[in-house]
Amino acid sequence: MMQIVRGKSGWVEVICGPMFSGKSEELIRRIRRAEIARQRVQIFKHAFDARYDSDSIVSHSRQSLPSVSISKPSDILERTADRTELVAVDEAQFFDAELVDVCSRLADQGKRVVVAGLDLDYRGQPFGPMPLMMCRAEYVTKQLAICVTCGDPAGFTQRLTRSRDQIQVGATGMYEARCRHHFEVPEETDLDDPETTRTASG
């Protein structure tokens, strides 16, 4: 169990892993512990993610907390109050690279920043700002799911649709957690479907 020592300096924590690994659930757990400690908390998520609730972060187990939906990292800086002690960001993979600098600036201001997101996309490639975020963070927690094929620990997200877009928001029925052995990287020829339309990976 990670032990955080409360002090005057800020830091960045990253919670990463595939879909269905409990990232949002772990984020919510840390937020609730901070609230019990009477810390001032603000929660943000990307506006792309409206699967369960557009105004809350929601885990696949349906735990939820109210949040603010934003479309760019600079919105976090503009909306974060001076007195806020913990800034939480969910679905971080949807943001651009500016998120890394924004989180660093907040940590430099003495705030605890907790970021959750997919570290790999449906091809098993680094996703969005997450790789650099993990390098810059003081704490990184890698969550694992359960492979639906064999029951082993799963670190990959298998897309079940034919879309080739990196970003396609979905949940059960569109994605599965897979282990290294059962994860299949889609071939380009498998994705050349003229009826495929761009939707907004989650």
VOVO-550849 format. One record per residue: residue number from 1; x, y, z of N, C-alpha, C in turn; residue in three letters. Coordinates in pm, whole numbers, padded with zeros to 5 digits. Example, Ala and Ser with C-alpha at 12.3 -4.5 7.8 and 13.67 -1.06 7.14 Angstrom:
2
+-----+--------+--------+--------+--------+--------+--------+--------+--------+--------+--------+
! num !    n_u !    n_v !    n_w !   ca_u !   ca_v !   ca_w !    c_u !    c_v !    c_w ! residu !
+-----+--------+--------+--------+--------+--------+--------+--------+--------+--------+--------+
!   1 !  01319 ! -00569 !  00780 !  01230 ! -00450 !  00780 !  01320 ! -00330 !  00780 !    Ala !
!   2 !  01285 ! -00225 !  00708 !  01367 ! -00106 !  00714 !  01290 !  00003 !  00787 !    Ser !
+-----+--------+--------+--------+--------+--------+--------+--------+--------+--------+--------+
***
This chain:
202
+-----+--------+--------+--------+--------+--------+--------+--------+--------+--------+--------+
! num !    n_u !    n_v !    n_w !   ca_u !   ca_v !   ca_w !    c_u !    c_v !    c_w ! residu !
+-----+--------+--------+--------+--------+--------+--------+--------+--------+--------+--------+
!   1 !  00084 ! -00119 !  00000 !  00000 !  00000 !  00000 !  00088 !  00125 !  00000 !    Met !
!   2 !  00059 !  00215 ! -00094 !  00138 !  00337 ! -00102 !  00106 !  00428 !  00016 !    Met !
!   3 !  00210 !  00477 !  00081 !  00194 !  00567 !  00194 !  00235 !  00708 !  00152 !    Gln !
!   4 !  00144 !  00802 !  00166 !  00170 !  00941 !  00130 !  00193 !  01021 !  00257 !    Ile !
!   5 !  00305 !  01090 !  00264 !  00334 !  01177 !  00377 !  00293 !  01318 !  00342 !    Val !
!   6 !  00202 !  01371 !  00419 !  00151 !  01505 !  00389 !  00253 !  01610 !  00430 !    Arg !
!   7 !  00287 !  01698 !  00339 !  00384 !  01804 !  00367 !  00349 !  01928 !  00290 !    Gly !
!   8 !  00446 !  02018 !  00276 !  00420 !  02144 !  00208 !  00435 !  02134 !  00056 !    Lys !
!   9 !  00512 !  02038 !  00009 !  00534 !  02027 ! -00135 !  00424 !  01946 ! -00201 !    Ser !
!  10 !  00401 !  01975 ! -00329 !  00302 !  01900 ! -00404 !  00367 !  01785 ! -00477 !    Gly !
!  11 !  00284 !  01701 ! -00541 !  00335 !  01589 ! -00618 !  00226 !  01540 ! -00712 !    Trp !
!  12 !  00264 !  01448 ! -00803 !  00172 !  01390 ! -00900 !  00167 !  01240 ! -00880 !    Val !
!  13 !  00047 !  01185 ! -00874 !  00024 !  01041 ! -00867 ! -00047 !  00998 ! -00995 !    Glu !
!  14 ! -00006 !  00887 ! -01054 ! -00071 !  00833 ! -01173 ! -00126 !  00695 ! -01144 !    Val !
!  15 ! -00252 !  00675 ! -01181 ! -00316 !  00543 ! -01174 ! -00342 !  00501 ! -01316 !    Ile !
!  16 ! -00279 !  00391 ! -01362 ! -00291 !  00353 ! -01502 ! -00322 !  00205 ! -01514 !    Cys !
!  17 ! -00353 !  00162 ! -01636 ! -00384 !  00023 ! -01662 ! -00488 !  00011 ! -01771 !    Gly !
!  18 ! -00531 ! -00111 ! -01804 ! -00632 ! -00132 ! -01908 ! -00772 ! -00101 ! -01858 !    Pro !
!  19 ! -00868 ! -00112 ! -01947 ! -01007 ! -00099 ! -01905 ! -01043 ! -00214 ! -01811 !    Met !
!  20 ! -01138 ! -00186 ! -01722 ! -01190 ! -00284 ! -01626 ! -01088 ! -00324 ! -01521 !    Phe !
!  21 ! -00986 ! -00238 ! -01499 ! -00884 ! -00269 ! -01397 ! -00908 ! -00192 ! -01267 !    Ser !
!  22 ! -01012 ! -00111 ! -01261 ! -01044 ! -00040 ! -01138 ! -00971 !  00093 ! -01122 !    Gly !
!  23 ! -00932 !  00157 ! -01232 ! -00861 !  00286 ! -01222 ! -00948 !  00394 ! -01161 !    Lys !
!  24 ! -01068 !  00410 ! -01214 ! -01158 !  00514 ! -01160 ! -01200 !  00482 ! -01018 !    Ser !
!  25 ! -01216 !  00353 ! -00988 ! -01252 !  00311 ! -00852 ! -01141 !  00348 ! -00754 !    Glu !
!  26 ! -01014 !  00328 ! -00794 ! -00901 !  00365 ! -00709 ! -00891 !  00517 ! -00696 !    Glu !
!  27 ! -00918 !  00588 ! -00805 ! -00919 !  00734 ! -00798 ! -01024 !  00783 ! -00700 !    Leu !
!  28 ! -01142 !  00727 ! -00707 ! -01251 !  00765 ! -00616 ! -01213 !  00734 ! -00472 !    Ile !
!  29 ! -01147 !  00620 ! -00450 ! -01105 !  00583 ! -00314 ! -01010 !  00687 ! -00256 !    Arg !
!  30 ! -00914 !  00731 ! -00335 ! -00818 !  00831 ! -00286 ! -00886 !  00965 ! -00261 !    Arg !
!  31 ! -00980 !  01001 ! -00348 ! -01053 !  01127 ! -00328 ! -01133 !  01123 ! -00199 !    Ile !
!  32 ! -01202 !  01013 ! -00175 ! -01285 !  01001 ! -00055 ! -01201 !  01005 !  00072 !    Arg !
!  33 ! -01082 !  00945 !  00068 ! -00994 !  00951 !  00185 ! -00948 !  01095 !  00210 !    Arg !
!  34 ! -00923 !  01168 !  00102 ! -00884 !  01308 !  00118 ! -00999 !  01390 !  00175 !    Ala !
!  35 ! -01121 !  01361 !  00132 ! -01237 !  01433 !  00183 ! -01260 !  01401 !  00331 !    Glu !
!  36 ! -01236 !  01276 !  00370 ! -01248 !  01240 !  00512 ! -01147 !  01319 !  00594 !    Ile !
!  37 ! -01029 !  01345 !  00534 ! -00926 !  01423 !  00600 ! -00953 !  01573 !  00592 !    Ala !
!  38 ! -01070 !  01609 !  00540 ! -01116 !  01748 !  00529 ! -01028 !  01832 !  00436 !    Arg !
!  39 ! -00976 !  01767 !  00335 ! -00900 !  01840 !  00234 ! -00994 !  01894 !  00127 !    Gln !
!  40 ! -00956 !  02005 !  00067 ! -01036 !  02065 ! -00040 ! -01000 !  01997 ! -00172 !    Arg !
!  41 ! -01102 !  01943 ! -00239 ! -01082 !  01860 ! -00357 ! -01158 !  01917 ! -00477 !    Val !
!  42 ! -01096 !  01912 ! -00595 ! -01165 !  01941 ! -00720 ! -01138 !  01827 ! -00817 !    Gln !
!  43 ! -01244 !  01788 ! -00890 ! -01237 !  01671 ! -00978 ! -01270 !  01712 ! -01121 !    Ile !
!  44 ! -01188 !  01665 ! -01216 ! -01209 !  01696 ! -01357 ! -01205 !  01568 ! -01440 !    Phe !
!  45 ! -01275 !  01570 ! -01553 ! -01264 !  01461 ! -01651 ! -01286 !  01519 ! -01790 !    Lys !
!  46 ! -01243 !  01443 ! -01891 ! -01258 !  01491 ! -02028 ! -01405 !  01482 ! -02071 !    His !
!  47 ! -01448 !  01582 ! -02146 ! -01587 !  01587 ! -02191 ! -01623 !  01472 ! -02284 !    Ala !
!  48 ! -01524 !  01406 ! -02346 ! -01550 !  01290 ! -02430 ! -01627 !  01182 ! -02354 !    Phe !
!  49 ! -01594 !  01167 ! -02225 ! -01646 !  01053 ! -02149 ! -01780 !  01086 ! -02086 !    Asp !
!  50 ! -01887 !  01050 ! -02156 ! -02021 !  01070 ! -02102 ! -02096 !  00937 ! -02098 !    Ala !
!  51 ! -02020 !  00826 ! -02080 ! -02081 !  00693 ! -02086 ! -02187 !  00673 ! -01979 !    Arg !
!  52 ! -02157 !  00711 ! -01856 ! -02250 !  00689 ! -01746 ! -02314 !  00820 ! -01699 !    Tyr !
!  53 ! -02233 !  00926 ! -01692 ! -02283 !  01055 ! -01642 ! -02187 !  01163 ! -01689 !    Asp !
!  54 ! -02239 !  01263 ! -01756 ! -02153 !  01369 ! -01810 ! -02098 !  01460 ! -01702 !    Ser !
!  55 ! -02157 !  01458 ! -01582 ! -02116 !  01548 ! -01474 ! -02056 !  01474 ! -01355 !    Asp !
!  56 ! -02013 !  01349 ! -01374 ! -01953 !  01272 ! -01265 ! -01846 !  01179 ! -01321 !    Ser !
!  57 ! -01747 !  01147 ! -01237 ! -01660 !  01035 ! -01271 ! -01730 !  00911 ! -01217 !    Ile !
!  58 ! -01735 !  00806 ! -01300 ! -01810 !  00687 ! -01264 ! -01726 !  00565 ! -01297 !    Val !
!  59 ! -01710 !  00475 ! -01201 ! -01636 !  00351 ! -01225 ! -01729 !  00250 ! -01291 !    Ser !
!  60 ! -01671 !  00142 ! -01346 ! -01754 !  00039 ! -01407 ! -01840 ! -00032 ! -01303 !    His !
!  61 ! -01801 ! -00022 ! -01174 ! -01883 ! -00078 ! -01067 ! -01987 !  00022 ! -01017 !    Ser !
!  62 ! -01995 !  00136 ! -01092 ! -02096 !  00241 ! -01069 ! -02074 !  00323 ! -00942 !    Arg !
!  63 ! -01954 !  00324 ! -00887 ! -01922 !  00424 ! -00786 ! -01904 !  00557 ! -00858 !    Gln !
!  64 ! -01942 !  00666 ! -00795 ! -01934 !  00794 ! -00865 ! -01910 !  00910 ! -00770 !    Ser !
!  65 ! -01857 !  01018 ! -00827 ! -01840 !  01144 ! -00756 ! -01862 !  01257 ! -00856 !    Leu !
!  66 ! -01922 !  01367 ! -00814 ! -01944 !  01480 ! -00905 ! -01811 !  01534 ! -00957 !    Pro !
!  67 ! -01809 !  01574 ! -01084 ! -01687 !  01627 ! -01145 ! -01723 !  01737 ! -01244 !    Ser !
!  68 ! -01619 !  01801 ! -01297 ! -01636 !  01904 ! -01399 ! -01582 !  01851 ! -01530 !    Val !
!  69 ! -01663 !  01853 ! -01635 ! -01619 !  01808 ! -01767 ! -01549 !  01922 ! -01840 !    Ser !
!  70 ! -01433 !  01893 ! -01894 ! -01355 !  01994 ! -01965 ! -01302 !  01934 ! -02095 !    Ile !
!  71 ! -01255 !  02020 ! -02185 ! -01207 !  01971 ! -02315 ! -01059 !  01993 ! -02336 !    Ser !
!  72 ! -00997 !  02079 ! -02254 ! -00852 !  02102 ! -02270 ! -00788 !  02122 ! -02133 !    Lys !
!  73 ! -00659 !  02084 ! -02119 ! -00591 !  02090 ! -01989 ! -00588 !  02230 ! -01927 !    Pro !
!  74 ! -00578 !  02334 ! -02009 ! -00572 !  02469 ! -01954 ! -00697 !  02503 ! -01873 !    Ser !
!  75 ! -00809 !  02435 ! -01902 ! -00931 !  02458 ! -01824 ! -00911 !  02420 ! -01678 !    Asp !
!  76 ! -00825 !  02321 ! -01653 ! -00799 !  02278 ! -01516 ! -00734 !  02392 ! -01437 !    Ile !
!  77 ! -00633 !  02454 ! -01498 ! -00566 !  02567 ! -01432 ! -00662 !  02681 ! -01406 !    Leu !
!  78 ! -00746 !  02711 ! -01503 ! -00839 !  02822 ! -01489 ! -00944 !  02798 ! -01381 !    Glu !
!  79 ! -00982 !  02672 ! -01361 ! -01091 !  02641 ! -01268 ! -01045 !  02596 ! -01130 !    Arg !
!  80 ! -00916 !  02571 ! -01113 ! -00866 !  02525 ! -00983 ! -00848 !  02641 ! -00887 !    Thr !
!  81 ! -00913 !  02634 ! -00772 ! -00906 !  02741 ! -00673 ! -00772 !  02737 ! -00600 !    Ala !
!  82 ! -00729 !  02851 ! -00552 ! -00601 !  02860 ! -00480 ! -00600 !  02769 ! -00357 !    Asp !
!  83 ! -00714 !  02755 ! -00290 ! -00721 !  02680 ! -00165 ! -00736 !  02529 ! -00187 !    Arg !
!  84 ! -00755 !  02487 ! -00311 ! -00769 !  02344 ! -00339 ! -00641 !  02270 ! -00304 !    Thr !
!  85 ! -00656 !  02156 ! -00238 ! -00540 !  02077 ! -00195 ! -00517 !  01953 ! -00282 !    Glu !
!  86 ! -00625 !  01897 ! -00336 ! -00613 !  01780 ! -00423 ! -00688 !  01807 ! -00553 !    Leu !
!  87 ! -00618 !  01786 ! -00664 ! -00680 !  01796 ! -00797 ! -00681 !  01657 ! -00858 !    Val !
!  88 ! -00798 !  01607 ! -00895 ! -00812 !  01474 ! -00953 ! -00853 !  01486 ! -01100 !    Ala !
!  89 ! -00791 !  01405 ! -01185 ! -00823 !  01405 ! -01327 ! -00847 !  01262 ! -01373 !    Val !
!  90 ! -00964 !  01235 ! -01429 ! -00996 !  01102 ! -01479 ! -00994 !  01102 ! -01632 !    Asp !
!  91 ! -00976 !  00983 ! -01692 ! -00969 !  00966 ! -01837 ! -00863 !  01057 ! -01900 !    Glu !
!  92 ! -00746 !  01057 ! -01837 ! -00639 !  01148 ! -01879 ! -00588 !  01120 ! -02020 !    Ala !
!  93 ! -00607 !  00997 ! -02070 ! -00556 !  00963 ! -02203 ! -00622 !  01045 ! -02314 !    Gln !
!  94 ! -00738 !  01101 ! -02287 ! -00807 !  01179 ! -02389 ! -00746 !  01318 ! -02410 !    Phe !
!  95 ! -00668 !  01367 ! -02314 ! -00612 !  01501 ! -02324 ! -00484 !  01501 ! -02408 !    Phe !
!  96 ! -00441 !  01621 ! -02449 ! -00315 !  01630 ! -02523 ! -00199 !  01646 ! -02425 !    Asp !
!  97 ! -00078 !  01663 ! -02480 !  00044 !  01664 ! -02399 !  00050 !  01780 ! -02300 !    Ala !
!  98 ! -00031 !  01882 ! -02321 ! -00032 !  01996 ! -02229 ! -00069 !  01955 ! -02087 !    Glu !
!  99 ! -00141 !  01843 ! -02074 ! -00182 !  01798 ! -01941 ! -00063 !  01774 ! -01849 !    Leu !
! 100 !  00048 !  01726 ! -01904 !  00167 !  01698 ! -01823 !  00218 !  01827 ! -01759 !    Val !
! 101 !  00228 !  01933 ! -01837 !  00275 !  02061 ! -01784 !  00177 !  02121 ! -01684 !    Asp !
! 102 !  00048 !  02106 ! -01713 ! -00054 !  02158 ! -01622 ! -00044 !  02089 ! -01486 !    Val !
! 103 ! -00031 !  01957 ! -01486 ! -00021 !  01884 ! -01360 !  00107 !  01920 ! -01285 !    Cys !
! 104 !  00216 !  01939 ! -01358 !  00342 !  01980 ! -01296 !  00329 !  02118 ! -01232 !    Ser !
! 105 !  00262 !  02209 ! -01299 !  00243 !  02343 ! -01243 !  00160 !  02339 ! -01116 !    Arg !
! 106 !  00056 !  02257 ! -01116 ! -00027 !  02243 ! -00995 !  00054 !  02183 ! -00880 !    Leu !
! 107 !  00137 !  02083 ! -00911 !  00221 !  02024 ! -00808 !  00323 !  02126 ! -00756 !    Ala !
! 108 !  00376 !  02210 ! -00845 !  00470 !  02315 ! -00804 !  00404 !  02416 ! -00709 !    Asp !
! 109 !  00271 !  02427 ! -00721 !  00197 !  02516 ! -00633 !  00168 !  02452 ! -00497 !    Gln !
! 110 !  00213 !  02328 ! -00479 !  00193 !  02260 ! -00351 !  00071 !  02171 ! -00346 !    Gly !
! 111 !  00010 !  02144 ! -00461 ! -00111 !  02062 ! -00462 ! -00077 !  01915 ! -00492 !    Lys !
! 112 ! -00158 !  01827 ! -00438 ! -00151 !  01685 ! -00472 ! -00237 !  01664 ! -00595 !    Arg !
! 113 ! -00179 !  01607 ! -00699 ! -00250 !  01585 ! -00825 ! -00257 !  01435 ! -00850 !    Val !
! 114 ! -00379 !  01384 ! -00868 ! -00400 !  01240 ! -00892 ! -00464 !  01224 ! -01029 !    Val !
! 115 ! -00396 !  01151 ! -01117 ! -00439 !  01136 ! -01256 ! -00464 !  00989 ! -01286 !    Val !
! 116 ! -00578 !  00959 ! -01348 ! -00610 !  00821 ! -01385 ! -00635 !  00813 ! -01535 !    Ala !
! 117 ! -00586 !  00705 ! -01598 ! -00610 !  00690 ! -01741 ! -00550 !  00562 ! -01797 !    Gly !
! 118 ! -00589 !  00532 ! -01920 ! -00534 !  00417 ! -01992 ! -00390 !  00446 ! -02032 !    Leu !
! 119 ! -00299 !  00354 ! -02006 ! -00161 !  00375 ! -02048 ! -00137 !  00323 ! -02190 !    Asp !
! 120 ! -00221 !  00227 ! -02236 ! -00208 !  00170 ! -02370 ! -00341 !  00178 ! -02445 !    Leu !
! 121 ! -00333 !  00201 ! -02577 ! -00455 !  00204 ! -02656 ! -00492 !  00065 ! -02705 !    Asp !
! 122 ! -00590 !  00056 ! -02796 ! -00639 ! -00075 ! -02839 ! -00538 ! -00152 ! -02923 !    Tyr !
! 123 ! -00430 ! -00084 ! -02968 ! -00323 ! -00153 ! -03039 ! -00208 ! -00193 ! -02947 !    Arg !
! 124 ! -00222 ! -00159 ! -02818 ! -00114 ! -00188 ! -02723 ! -00003 ! -00086 ! -02729 !    Gly !
! 125 ! -00033 !  00033 ! -02784 !  00065 !  00140 ! -02796 !  00041 !  00247 ! -02689 !    Gln !
! 126 !  00146 !  00320 ! -02647 !  00130 !  00426 ! -02548 !  00019 !  00523 ! -02589 !    Pro !
! 127 ! -00062 !  00563 ! -02492 ! -00183 !  00639 ! -02519 ! -00171 !  00783 ! -02471 !    Phe !
! 128 ! -00178 !  00876 ! -02565 ! -00184 !  01017 ! -02531 ! -00071 !  01064 ! -02443 !    Gly !
! 129 ! -00100 !  01148 ! -02342 !  00003 !  01202 ! -02255 !  00047 !  01108 ! -02143 !    Pro !
! 130 ! -00013 !  00988 ! -02137 !  00012 !  00900 ! -02022 !  00157 !  00856 ! -02006 !    Met !
! 131 !  00230 !  00820 ! -02112 !  00370 !  00777 ! -02092 !  00456 !  00884 ! -02027 !    Pro !
! 132 !  00447 !  01009 ! -02078 !  00525 !  01117 ! -02019 !  00476 !  01151 ! -01879 !    Leu !
! 133 !  00345 !  01142 ! -01857 !  00289 !  01168 ! -01725 !  00346 !  01069 ! -01623 !    Met !
! 134 !  00359 !  00943 ! -01663 !  00412 !  00840 ! -01573 !  00559 !  00865 ! -01542 !    Met !
! 135 !  00633 !  00918 ! -01640 !  00775 !  00949 ! -01618 !  00792 !  01066 ! -01522 !    Cys !
! 136 !  00703 !  01163 ! -01531 !  00716 !  01285 ! -01450 !  00656 !  01271 ! -01310 !    Arg !
! 137 !  00571 !  01172 ! -01289 !  00501 !  01157 ! -01162 !  00591 !  01103 ! -01052 !    Ala !
! 138 !  00562 !  01143 ! -00928 !  00634 !  01088 ! -00813 !  00586 !  00946 ! -00779 !    Glu !
! 139 !  00458 !  00918 ! -00805 !  00401 !  00787 ! -00772 !  00325 !  00734 ! -00893 !    Tyr !
! 140 !  00347 !  00608 ! -00927 !  00275 !  00544 ! -01037 !  00219 !  00410 ! -00988 !    Val !
! 141 !  00089 !  00390 ! -01004 !  00024 !  00265 ! -00968 ! -00029 !  00201 ! -01095 !    Thr !
! 142 !  00021 !  00081 ! -01126 ! -00025 !  00007 ! -01244 ! -00131 ! -00094 ! -01202 !    Lys !
! 143 ! -00253 ! -00071 ! -01246 ! -00363 ! -00161 ! -01216 ! -00371 ! -00270 ! -01322 !    Gln !
! 144 ! -00412 ! -00391 ! -01284 ! -00433 ! -00500 ! -01379 ! -00577 ! -00548 ! -01369 !    Leu !
! 145 ! -00632 ! -00587 ! -01483 ! -00766 ! -00645 ! -01486 ! -00754 ! -00797 ! -01491 !    Ala !
! 146 ! -00863 ! -00865 ! -01521 ! -00865 ! -01010 ! -01534 ! -00894 ! -01046 ! -01680 !    Ile !
! 147 ! -00809 ! -01126 ! -01740 ! -00829 ! -01166 ! -01879 ! -00958 ! -01246 ! -01892 !    Cys !
! 148 ! -01046 ! -01202 ! -01982 ! -01175 ! -01270 ! -01998 ! -01158 ! -01407 ! -02063 !    Val !
! 149 ! -01043 ! -01431 ! -02127 ! -01021 ! -01557 ! -02197 ! -00967 ! -01667 ! -02105 !    Thr !
! 150 ! -00870 ! -01632 ! -02018 ! -00806 ! -01735 ! -01936 ! -00804 ! -01707 ! -01786 !    Cys !
! 151 ! -00838 ! -01584 ! -01746 ! -00841 ! -01551 ! -01604 ! -00709 ! -01503 ! -01548 !    Gly !
! 152 ! -00604 ! -01494 ! -01631 ! -00475 ! -01442 ! -01585 ! -00481 ! -01290 ! -01572 !    Asp !
! 153 ! -00382 ! -01228 ! -01504 ! -00376 ! -01082 ! -01496 ! -00370 ! -01022 ! -01637 !    Pro !
! 154 ! -00449 ! -00918 ! -01659 ! -00460 ! -00858 ! -01792 ! -00411 ! -00714 ! -01790 !    Ala !
! 155 ! -00320 ! -00682 ! -01881 ! -00268 ! -00546 ! -01893 ! -00304 ! -00479 ! -02022 !    Gly !
! 156 ! -00389 ! -00544 ! -02104 ! -00423 ! -00491 ! -02235 ! -00573 ! -00478 ! -02252 !    Phe !
! 157 ! -00614 ! -00384 ! -02338 ! -00754 ! -00363 ! -02370 ! -00781 ! -00410 ! -02512 !    Thr !
! 158 ! -00866 ! -00510 ! -02527 ! -00899 ! -00564 ! -02659 ! -01025 ! -00496 ! -02712 !    Gln !
! 159 ! -01014 ! -00429 ! -02826 ! -01131 ! -00369 ! -02888 ! -01205 ! -00475 ! -02967 !    Arg !
! 160 ! -01338 ! -00475 ! -02957 ! -01420 ! -00576 ! -03024 ! -01491 ! -00521 ! -03146 !    Leu !
! 161 ! -01480 ! -00390 ! -03172 ! -01542 ! -00331 ! -03290 ! -01438 ! -00318 ! -03401 !    Thr !
! 162 ! -01481 ! -00276 ! -03520 ! -01393 ! -00268 ! -03635 ! -01336 ! -00128 ! -03657 !    Arg !
! 163 ! -01367 ! -00034 ! -03571 ! -01318 !  00102 ! -03590 ! -01166 !  00108 ! -03577 !    Ser !
! 164 ! -01102 !  00192 ! -03660 ! -00957 !  00210 ! -03654 ! -00920 !  00336 ! -03575 !    Arg !
! 165 ! -01017 !  00413 ! -03527 ! -00987 !  00535 ! -03454 ! -00928 !  00503 ! -03317 !    Asp !
! 166 ! -00825 !  00578 ! -03280 ! -00764 !  00554 ! -03149 ! -00864 !  00582 ! -03037 !    Gln !
! 167 ! -00945 !  00685 ! -03055 ! -01043 !  00723 ! -02953 ! -01181 !  00676 ! -02993 !    Ile !
! 168 ! -01234 !  00583 ! -02917 ! -01370 !  00534 ! -02935 ! -01424 !  00499 ! -02797 !    Gln !
! 169 ! -01507 !  00587 ! -02743 ! -01556 !  00568 ! -02607 ! -01652 !  00450 ! -02602 !    Val !
! 170 ! -01630 !  00363 ! -02506 ! -01718 !  00248 ! -02491 ! -01686 !  00172 ! -02364 !    Gly !
! 171 ! -01760 !  00064 ! -02340 ! -01740 ! -00015 ! -02219 ! -01765 ! -00162 ! -02254 !    Ala !
! 172 ! -01839 ! -00234 ! -02167 ! -01867 ! -00375 ! -02191 ! -01939 ! -00392 ! -02324 !    Thr !
! 173 ! -01895 ! -00489 ! -02402 ! -01952 ! -00512 ! -02533 ! -01867 ! -00455 ! -02645 !    Gly !
! 174 ! -01789 ! -00351 ! -02613 ! -01699 ! -00291 ! -02711 ! -01553 ! -00322 ! -02681 !    Met !
! 175 ! -01524 ! -00353 ! -02553 ! -01387 ! -00380 ! -02510 ! -01384 ! -00497 ! -02413 !    Tyr !
! 176 ! -01270 ! -00566 ! -02409 ! -01243 ! -00670 ! -02311 ! -01102 ! -00653 ! -02257 !    Glu !
! 177 ! -01081 ! -00697 ! -02134 ! -00946 ! -00702 ! -02079 ! -00882 ! -00833 ! -02122 !    Ala !
! 178 ! -00756 ! -00825 ! -02168 ! -00686 ! -00945 ! -02214 ! -00544 ! -00948 ! -02156 !    Arg !
! 179 ! -00493 ! -01070 ! -02135 ! -00354 ! -01088 ! -02094 ! -00264 ! -01075 ! -02216 !    Cys !
! 180 ! -00135 ! -01077 ! -02194 ! -00039 ! -01066 ! -02304 ! -00057 ! -01177 ! -02408 !    Arg !
! 181 ! -00087 ! -01298 ! -02361 ! -00098 ! -01413 ! -02452 ! -00221 ! -01403 ! -02542 !    His !
! 182 ! -00333 ! -01351 ! -02488 ! -00458 ! -01350 ! -02564 ! -00491 ! -01215 ! -02629 !    His !
! 183 ! -00408 ! -01115 ! -02604 ! -00429 ! -00986 ! -02669 ! -00391 ! -00996 ! -02817 !    Phe !
! 184 ! -00478 ! -00948 ! -02905 ! -00455 ! -00953 ! -03049 ! -00451 ! -00811 ! -03105 !    Glu !
! 185 ! -00338 ! -00776 ! -03165 ! -00326 ! -00645 ! -03229 ! -00402 ! -00648 ! -03360 !    Val !
! 186 ! -00499 ! -00557 ! -03380 ! -00577 ! -00558 ! -03504 ! -00490 ! -00533 ! -03626 !    Pro !
! 187 ! -00514 ! -00608 ! -03731 ! -00445 ! -00585 ! -03858 ! -00517 ! -00474 ! -03933 !    Glu !
! 188 ! -00441 ! -00395 ! -04009 ! -00501 ! -00286 ! -04087 ! -00610 ! -00338 ! -04179 !    Glu !
! 189 ! -00589 ! -00456 ! -04239 ! -00687 ! -00509 ! -04332 ! -00817 ! -00547 ! -04263 !    Thr !
! 190 ! -00806 ! -00580 ! -04133 ! -00927 ! -00614 ! -04057 ! -01009 ! -00491 ! -04027 !    Asp !
! 191 ! -00945 ! -00373 ! -04035 ! -01013 ! -00250 ! -03995 ! -01062 ! -00169 ! -04114 !    Leu !
! 192 ! -01031 ! -00213 ! -04235 ! -01071 ! -00139 ! -04355 ! -01218 ! -00167 ! -04386 !    Asp !
! 193 ! -01303 ! -00106 ! -04308 ! -01447 ! -00124 ! -04325 ! -01505 !  00009 ! -04373 !    Asp !
! 194 ! -01557 !  00019 ! -04494 ! -01609 !  00146 ! -04545 ! -01724 !  00201 ! -04465 !    Pro !
! 195 ! -01789 !  00114 ! -04385 ! -01902 !  00162 ! -04306 ! -01860 !  00213 ! -04170 !    Glu !
! 196 ! -01729 !  00200 ! -04139 ! -01680 !  00248 ! -04010 ! -01691 !  00399 ! -04004 !    Thr !
! 197 ! -01742 !  00451 ! -03899 ! -01753 !  00595 ! -03880 ! -01678 !  00637 ! -03758 !    Thr !
! 198 ! -01633 !  00762 ! -03755 ! -01557 !  00810 ! -03641 ! -01650 !  00839 ! -03525 !    Arg !
! 199 ! -01625 !  00772 ! -03416 ! -01697 !  00799 ! -03293 ! -01597 !  00861 ! -03199 !    Thr !
! 200 ! -01634 !  00888 ! -03084 ! -01533 !  00945 ! -02999 ! -01474 !  00845 ! -02907 !    Ala !
! 201 ! -01130 !  00604 ! -02703 ! -01133 !  00474 ! -02646 ! -01142 !  00504 ! -02502 !    Ser !
! 202 ! -01202 !  00445 ! -02439 ! -01218 !  00480 ! -02302 ! -01185 !  00375 ! -02209 !    Gly !
+-----+--------+--------+--------+--------+--------+--------+--------+--------+--------+--------+
***
